């Protein structure tokens, strides 16, 4: 059973999954055509058979919708599981897994990219795809990085804050702090080296939110040190060999008006208009655009390059309302947890919240949350930022000391 404080969010998420399932369930053709009349136009345009089926789902791409349903349900399930893990004291292991993964993947991506500009796919085939690390699209790896980086930075800040409470300053730095800092630095460098403009803007937004929201909680004696450390890390990232390439991309005007994001958004609006109530179907944007794209198809529009517009096109008003309710409920929970948490765990929550802010900003230009790895990490961030400690963990924290202050992190110190 959902707790009263989380019931609205939980029910909204379950309703989202149920609605996507409804899009994929075959309905009598007459009922389907009355709900979404333009779906049969897409079917006729893309079908080789002249006769309409007696039963058909609301979506214009059943296979794509079933795939999207699997990913969406997996992400919602991950949120519930990660939230329970955090409540029971497993957050430390969860975040360290993200930190180790980020360190290894980002380092390999930075090393491999200069040698294989086309990505690892270029070892087996000729491709112009700007693959980056394990992601086919550098912007999608950027989505992962701008979520993982603030989370690890928050964990790093929490560990420093906790150790300052119980240890002299000369004993604060240990091996754990060093490798966490290394992970954060390498991920920041990888974000710049990705040459993804949306990822850089998203990372800047996440960093700005972290600095502004965390400023009142920083002890006066560490504010100067923190500012200098942050400035040094950013300077290190911006002076690597790929920084000039990123700056050049901000000034690049080679993208034609036909392929610009504004043009993609403009050509997506007819889908939103024609499927305004129930959408074309989750995961069905690409198939719908086979009919709706009117520009040069040298570049095919398989995503809206705007997360809100993608949701509107695929889920219509129904899914937009459900996602809006879930987003508002989540934001209220996160705000309440940040206001009420006086322990070093505040920094971990803030790091997760900053990652959410960063990916929301990036989503103005990208739809990186469609990728399963990104959807799962986003679910983890939502869980870390919004969970409420169990009664056992709260009692331990109230007793004080290293064991109590960070009991919900699953160890005596962060």
LINSULGI-V102668 format. One record per backbone hydrogen bond with DSSP energy under -1.0 kcal/mol. NH is the residue of the N-H (numbers start at 1). CO is the residue of the C=O. Records with the same first field share a line. If there is no record, write none. Layout:
NH->CO  CO
This chain:
6->3
10->6
11->7
12->8
13->9
14->10
15->11
16->12
17->13
18->14
19->15
20->16
21->17
22->18
23->19
24->20
27->56
29->54
32->28
33->29
34->30
35->31
36->32
39->36
42->38
43->39
44->40
45->41
46->42
47->43
56->27
59->23
60->280
65->61
66->62
67->63
68->64
69->65
70->66
71->67
72->68
73->69
74->70
75->71
76->72
77->73
78->74
79->75
80->76
81->77
82->78
83->79
84->80
85->81
86->82
87->83
88->84
89->86
90->85
92->409
94->90
95->91
96->92
97->93
98->94
99->95
100->96
101->97
102->98
103->99
104->100
105->101
106->102
107->103
108->104
109->105
110->106
111->107
112->108
113->109
116->112
119->116
122->119
123->120
124->121
125->121
131->129
132->135
135->132
141->137
142->138
143->139
144->140
145->141
146->142
148->144
149->145
151->147
152->148
153->149
154->150
155->151
156->152
157->153
158->154
159->155
160->156
161->157
162->158
163->159
164->160
167->163
171->168
172->169
178->174
179->175
180->176
181->177
182->178
183->179
184->180
185->181
186->182
187->183
188->184
189->185
190->186
191->187
192->188
193->189
194->190
195->192
200->196
201->197
202->198
203->199
204->200
205->201
206->202
207->203
208->204
209->205
210->206
211->207
212->208
213->209
214->210
218->215
222->219
226->222
227->223
228->224
229->225
230->226
231->227
232->228
233->229
234->230
235->231
236->232
237->233
238->234
239->235
243->240
246->242
247->243
248->244
249->245
250->246
264->260
265->261
266->262
267->263
268->264
269->265
272->268
273->269
274->270
275->271
279->275
280->313
281->314
284->281
288->284
289->285
291->288
292->288
293->289
302->300
307->363
310->306
311->307
312->308
313->309
314->310
315->311
316->312
317->276
318->277
319->315
320->316
321->317
322->318
323->319
324->320
325->321
326->322
327->323
328->324
329->325
330->326
331->327
332->328
333->329
334->330
335->331
336->332
337->333
338->334
339->335
340->336
341->337
346->343
347->344
349->345
350->346
351->347
352->348
353->349
354->350
355->351
356->352
357->353
358->354
359->355
360->356
361->357
362->358
363->359
364->361
365->362
366->362
370->367
371->368
375->371
376->372
377->373
378->374
379->375
380->376
381->377
382->378
383->379
384->380
385->381
386->382
387->383
390->87
394->390
395->391
396->392
397->393
398->394
399->395
400->397
405->401
407->404
409->406
410->407
